[in-house]
Amino acid sequence: MVSERISVMDELATFLAGLSPKKVLAFETSQEAQARVSFLLDKNRSKGLSDEENKEMEHYMLVEHLVQLAKAQALLRLVKK
C-alpha cells in the first residue's frame, strides 16, 4: 500500500517537474502556510496537537514530500540538458 502511494507521488512529481523545471525549483509555499506549519510544530512540542491538527500536519508533510520529489526531478532534468 505504501509503495503504491510513493509511486503515485513519483508520477505526480515527474509531471510537475516536466511542466517547467525552473518554476518547480523556484516554488515556495506562502508565508501563511509556513506560519501555520511553524505554529503546529511549536504547539506539538509544547502541548501536543488535536486529532484535526495532526491530520493537517500530515497533509503538510505529504505536500512537502511531493514538492521535494518534484524539485529533485526538475533539477535532474536541468542537469541532463
C-alpha positions as CSV (number, residue, x, y, z in Angstrom):
1,M,0.0,0.0,0.0
2,V,2.7,2.5,0.9
3,S,4.7,1.7,-2.2
4,E,1.6,2.5,-4.3
5,R,1.4,5.9,-2.7
6,I,5.0,6.6,-3.3
7,S,4.7,5.5,-6.9
8,V,1.7,7.9,-7.4
9,M,3.7,10.7,-5.7
10,D,6.6,10.0,-8.0
11,E,4.3,10.2,-11.1
12,L,2.9,13.5,-9.9
13,A,6.3,14.9,-9.1
14,T,7.5,13.9,-12.5
15,F,4.5,15.6,-14.1
16,L,5.1,18.8,-12.1
17,A,8.8,18.8,-12.8
18,G,8.0,18.4,-16.5
19,L,5.9,21.5,-16.7
20,S,8.8,23.9,-16.1
21,P,11.8,22.7,-14.1
22,K,12.9,26.2,-13.2
23,K,9.5,27.2,-11.9
24,V,9.3,24.0,-9.9
25,L,12.7,24.7,-8.3
26,A,11.6,28.3,-7.5
27,F,8.4,27.2,-5.8
28,E,8.0,28.1,-2.2
29,T,4.9,27.8,0.0
30,S,3.2,31.0,1.1
31,Q,4.1,32.9,4.2
32,E,0.7,32.0,5.7
33,A,1.4,28.2,5.1
34,Q,4.9,28.5,6.6
35,A,3.5,30.3,9.6
36,R,0.8,27.7,10.1
37,V,3.3,24.8,10.0
38,S,5.6,26.7,12.5
39,F,2.6,27.1,14.8
40,L,1.7,23.5,14.6
41,L,5.3,22.4,15.2
42,D,5.6,24.7,18.2
43,K,2.2,23.5,19.6
44,N,3.2,19.9,19.1
45,R,6.4,20.4,21.1
46,S,4.7,22.2,23.9
47,K,1.3,20.6,24.5
48,G,0.5,18.3,21.5
49,L,-1.9,18.5,18.6
50,S,-5.6,17.7,18.4
51,D,-6.6,14.9,16.0
52,E,-7.7,17.6,13.5
53,E,-4.3,19.4,13.8
54,N,-2.5,16.0,13.4
55,K,-4.3,15.4,10.1
56,E,-3.5,18.9,9.0
57,M,0.2,18.4,9.8
58,E,0.2,15.1,8.0
59,H,-1.2,16.9,5.0
60,Y,1.5,19.5,5.1
61,M,4.2,16.8,5.4
62,L,2.8,14.9,2.4
63,V,2.7,18.1,0.3
64,E,6.3,18.9,1.4
65,H,7.4,15.4,0.4
66,L,5.8,15.8,-3.0
67,V,7.4,19.2,-3.6
68,Q,10.8,17.8,-2.7
69,L,10.3,14.9,-5.2
70,A,9.3,17.3,-7.9
71,K,12.2,19.6,-7.2
72,A,14.7,16.7,-7.3
73,Q,13.3,15.5,-10.6
74,A,13.3,19.1,-12.0
75,L,16.9,19.5,-11.0
76,L,17.9,16.2,-12.7
77,R,16.1,17.4,-15.9
78,L,18.1,20.7,-15.9
79,V,21.4,18.9,-15.2
80,K,20.8,16.5,-18.1
81,K,20.4,19.3,-20.6
